[in-house]
Amino acid sequence: YTYGFLTALKNGYVEVLTTFNGKTYKKGLFVYTTLDIGESEGNNTKDVADVIAVSPADPTIGRFYKGTLTTGDTDWFKFTLNQGSLVNVGFLSQSSTADTRMELYSTSDDLLASAVSMNGQPLIFPVGLPAGDYFLKLMSAGDVDQTGNYIITYKIVGSFPAKGVVP
């Protein structure tokens, strides 16, 4: 057995693979190293959500937005998919005490996914989504860290096949 550590050199997404008893297992992970872009702090409602732009280096990943949730704060982000895709939406925390709820909504306000990060644990929503706009809502779920930041982004990990008849 070989044990080691991965060291991120830039913001991105990596997949760790292993094979055990003839089966391959993989886990996707977001890695964050440096400031990419900061939240606007005016993004407290869906109507003024910060738009997560596509990374100039890789069109399958969003830019990494860094933000802060203070007492009573709610942060909204929007991203757009040009085609039906398998997507991992990621939340990373730089706090070891903050409890944060992350929710994913459609444009028609349908709640598509929801989870709570306790004590700064990372979250990943693996979802299949048709083309369109989507919204992420972040809010406190208990303990607030007034100075600990979070990072939010998404990664397209695959596309849906074209619609067709399956015999």
C-alpha positions as CSV (number, residue, x, y, z in Angstrom):
1,Y,0.0,0.0,0.0
2,T,1.1,3.5,-0.8
3,Y,-0.1,6.4,1.2
4,G,0.4,10.0,0.2
5,F,-1.1,13.4,0.0
6,L,-2.4,15.4,-2.9
7,T,-1.3,19.0,-3.1
8,A,-3.5,21.4,-5.2
9,L,-1.6,23.8,-7.4
10,K,-4.6,25.7,-8.5
11,N,-8.4,25.9,-8.1
12,G,-10.1,23.0,-9.7
13,Y,-11.8,19.6,-9.5
14,V,-10.0,16.3,-9.3
15,E,-11.3,12.7,-9.4
16,V,-9.6,10.2,-7.1
17,L,-9.9,6.6,-8.5
18,T,-9.2,3.2,-6.9
19,T,-9.9,-0.4,-7.9
20,F,-10.9,-3.0,-5.3
21,N,-11.9,-6.6,-6.1
22,G,-12.3,-5.7,-9.8
23,K,-14.5,-2.7,-9.2
24,T,-13.5,0.8,-9.8
25,Y,-14.6,3.5,-7.3
26,K,-14.2,7.2,-7.8
27,K,-14.8,10.4,-5.8
28,G,-14.8,13.9,-7.1
29,L,-13.2,16.6,-5.0
30,F,-13.1,20.4,-5.3
31,V,-9.7,21.9,-4.5
32,Y,-9.2,25.6,-3.7
33,T,-5.9,27.5,-3.5
34,T,-6.3,31.2,-4.3
35,L,-8.9,33.9,-4.6
36,D,-10.7,33.6,-8.0
37,I,-13.6,36.0,-7.4
38,G,-15.5,37.4,-4.4
39,E,-19.2,37.5,-3.7
40,S,-20.9,40.9,-4.1
41,E,-22.4,41.0,-0.6
42,G,-25.5,42.5,-2.2
43,N,-26.6,39.0,-3.3
44,N,-29.2,38.5,-0.5
45,T,-32.1,37.6,-2.8
46,K,-32.6,35.4,-5.9
47,D,-33.2,38.5,-8.0
48,V,-29.7,39.9,-7.4
49,A,-27.8,36.5,-7.3
50,D,-24.2,36.6,-8.1
51,V,-23.7,34.9,-11.5
52,I,-21.1,32.1,-11.3
53,A,-19.3,32.6,-14.6
54,V,-17.5,29.8,-16.4
55,S,-13.8,29.5,-15.7
56,P,-11.7,31.0,-18.6
57,A,-9.3,28.0,-18.4
58,D,-12.0,25.2,-18.4
59,P,-15.6,25.7,-19.7
60,T,-16.9,22.7,-17.7
61,I,-16.2,24.4,-14.3
62,G,-17.5,27.6,-12.7
63,R,-15.3,30.2,-11.2
64,F,-14.6,29.8,-7.5
65,Y,-16.6,32.4,-5.6
66,K,-15.4,33.2,-2.1
67,G,-18.0,34.6,0.4
68,T,-18.8,35.2,4.0
69,L,-22.1,34.4,5.9
70,T,-22.6,36.7,8.8
71,T,-25.4,36.7,11.3
72,G,-28.8,37.0,9.4
73,D,-27.1,36.9,6.0
74,T,-28.4,34.9,3.0
75,D,-26.3,34.5,-0.2
76,W,-27.6,33.6,-3.6
77,F,-25.7,32.4,-6.7
78,K,-26.9,31.6,-10.2
79,F,-25.3,29.4,-12.9
80,T,-26.5,28.4,-16.4
81,L,-26.2,25.1,-18.2
82,N,-26.4,25.2,-22.0
83,Q,-27.3,21.6,-22.2
84,G,-28.6,18.8,-20.0
85,S,-25.7,17.8,-17.8
86,L,-24.5,15.8,-14.8
87,V,-23.2,18.4,-12.4
88,N,-21.4,18.4,-9.1
89,V,-22.1,21.6,-7.1
90,G,-19.5,22.2,-4.5
91,F,-19.3,24.1,-1.2
92,L,-16.0,24.4,0.7
93,S,-15.7,26.1,4.1
94,Q,-12.6,27.8,5.6
95,S,-14.3,27.6,9.0
96,S,-14.2,24.7,11.5
97,T,-17.3,25.9,13.4
98,A,-19.8,27.4,10.8
99,D,-23.0,25.4,10.2
100,T,-24.3,26.3,6.7
101,R,-27.3,25.1,4.7
102,M,-26.9,24.9,0.9
103,E,-30.0,24.6,-1.3
104,L,-30.3,24.2,-5.1
105,Y,-33.4,25.7,-6.8
106,S,-34.8,25.8,-10.4
107,T,-36.0,29.1,-11.9
108,S,-39.5,28.1,-10.9
109,D,-38.4,27.9,-7.2
110,D,-38.5,24.1,-7.1
111,L,-36.1,22.8,-4.4
112,L,-33.8,20.3,-6.1
113,A,-31.3,19.5,-3.4
114,S,-30.5,20.6,0.2
115,A,-27.9,19.7,2.8
116,V,-26.3,21.1,5.9
117,S,-22.6,21.5,6.4
118,M,-21.9,21.1,10.1
119,N,-18.7,22.5,11.5
120,G,-17.4,23.5,8.1
121,Q,-17.6,20.1,6.4
122,P,-17.6,20.3,2.5
123,L,-20.7,19.5,0.5
124,I,-21.2,18.2,-3.0
125,F,-24.5,17.9,-4.8
126,P,-24.2,15.4,-7.6
127,V,-27.3,16.2,-9.8
128,G,-28.5,15.7,-13.3
129,L,-30.1,18.9,-14.6
130,P,-31.6,19.9,-18.0
131,A,-30.4,23.0,-19.7
132,G,-31.4,26.2,-17.9
133,D,-30.7,28.5,-15.0
134,Y,-30.1,27.3,-11.4
135,F,-29.8,29.1,-8.1
136,L,-27.8,28.2,-5.0
137,K,-28.9,29.6,-1.6
138,L,-26.6,29.7,1.3
139,M,-27.7,30.5,4.9
140,S,-26.7,29.8,8.4
141,A,-27.9,26.6,9.9
142,G,-26.7,27.2,13.5
143,D,-23.2,28.4,14.4
144,V,-22.0,31.5,12.5
145,D,-18.3,32.3,11.9
146,Q,-18.2,36.0,11.2
147,T,-14.7,35.8,9.6
148,G,-14.5,32.2,8.1
149,N,-15.1,32.2,4.4
150,Y,-16.7,29.7,2.1
151,I,-16.1,28.8,-1.5
152,I,-18.9,27.8,-4.0
153,T,-18.6,26.5,-7.5
154,Y,-19.9,23.8,-9.9
155,K,-18.4,21.2,-12.3
156,I,-20.0,19.6,-15.3
157,V,-18.9,16.0,-15.1
158,G,-20.9,14.7,-18.1
159,S,-23.7,15.5,-20.5
160,F,-27.0,13.8,-21.1
161,P,-27.3,11.8,-24.3
162,A,-29.6,13.3,-27.0
163,K,-33.2,12.3,-26.6
164,G,-34.2,9.3,-28.7
165,V,-36.2,6.1,-28.8
166,V,-34.8,3.3,-26.8
167,P,-36.0,-0.1,-28.1
